[in-house]
Structure formats: C-alpha cells, structure tokens
Amino acid sequence: MPNTDFTQKLQNLSQKVGITSFKALSKAAGISERQILRLRRGEVEQMRVDVLLKLSSVLQMSLSELVTTFSSLELSKANEACTQQMLQEIAGLKKEYQRSQFQIEQQRELLLQEFQQSSLQLLESLLLQFPAAAQKARENPQLEAVKIIPLVENPLKKILQAWGVEAIAPVGVEIPYDPQLHQLIAGTAQPGELVKVRYSGYLQGDKLLYRAKVSLIEQV
C-alpha cells in the first residue's frame, strides 16, 4: 500500500499560516476535527466542497491546489493514465478522419475522371469532325455555316480547357511528323517530315486521347 498519510504536509501548511495544531485548524476553519483527519488520510475526494473551501481559505491556497496536494498517488496516476488514453484516442480519431478525407478525395477524383472520359467518348465525333468542318467554313465565308461556328466552338473550347484537354495542332497547319502523336491518312512519312493536319488530335495532360490525322504535303 502506498503512503497516503498527509499529516506532515498538513502540519507544514498550517504552520506557514501561523496555526500550530490540528485542533486550532479545525476551529479556524469552522469544521470538525474528523474532517481534518480525513484530509490527513488522503480522503480529499470524499470530502464536501464547502469543507474544502473553508480549509483552502484558512491555508491560503486555491481549491484546486488543496485537492491536488492531498490527493493520493494512485489517483494522480489514474488521472494521468486516463488523460494519456484520451489523447491516444483523439490522435486515432484524427488519423482516421484524415484517412477518410483522403479516400473521399481519391474517389472524387476518380469519379471526375470517369465522367470526363465518358463525356469525351460521347463527344468524339464532334471533337474530331468539327474543327475540320469549321476550317472549311472559314475558307469559304459564303457558306451559311460560318455564322454558327462561334456558337459551337466557344463553348466546346471552354469545356476542353476546364478539363485540361488540348488540341495537338490546329487543322490546316504544317508540322513535323511524329508517329506518336500523328496518324497518316494515307502513304508513309519519316519522323520529322512536314505533314498537314487534317483532323485535330487531343491530349489530356500526358495522356493521349486521339492522335491527329495528317496527310502528306503535295509536292508542287
């Protein structure tokens, strides 16, 4: 059994305020000597608050200081163990919350990617055919279709930009042939040889969605 006799400690505190006996302390605080005995035994947790307040006032210390001073070692260790357990549980809950947030973010990114991919598949014909048709309309301003190009082209550009999709090259430009990014409509070409873009291809970041369709440049 650990020592729970606080007699000497109470004597020292009493002497600091000029009280030389437990009987005098009992009288000064207006409490029974039985209450003094309970404090000496370390039974502070079982004492009434009004009694403790009277003692703390006479001994010139706060209520919390009085309770801490006369608490048993077992209780202090129990409180410390309880506190440590609560901290561990809080840390575990925090880690679980962070893990859940990470999983939710991953699922959100995955769903967004799946939505974009399915949408791009639905838009495949528009993505591949519209830039070429728009270019032909621009080359012939007499066509009525040229008037509606901005109505389709501008919203499409905004969607692709928001999703990080970029055209490999505009329709009609001449660029060095790259078999990784370009698909020859007919014939053969060496890497680096100039070819003409007939249908735009698309990249989403580092991912190739559609290769640009190109043709050999007619030699004059």
Secondary structure, DSSP 8 states (H G I E B T S, - for coil): ------HHHHHHHHHHTT--SHHHHHHHHT--HHHHHHHHTT-GGGS-HHHHHHHHHHTT--HHHHHHHTS-HHHHHHHHHHHHHHHHHHHHHHHHHHHHHHHHHHHHHHHHHHHHHHHHHHTHHHHHHHHHHHHHHHH-TTSGGGGGHHHHHHHHHHHHHHTTEEESS-TT-EEE--TTTEEESSS---TT-EEEEEE--EEETTEEEE-EEEEE----
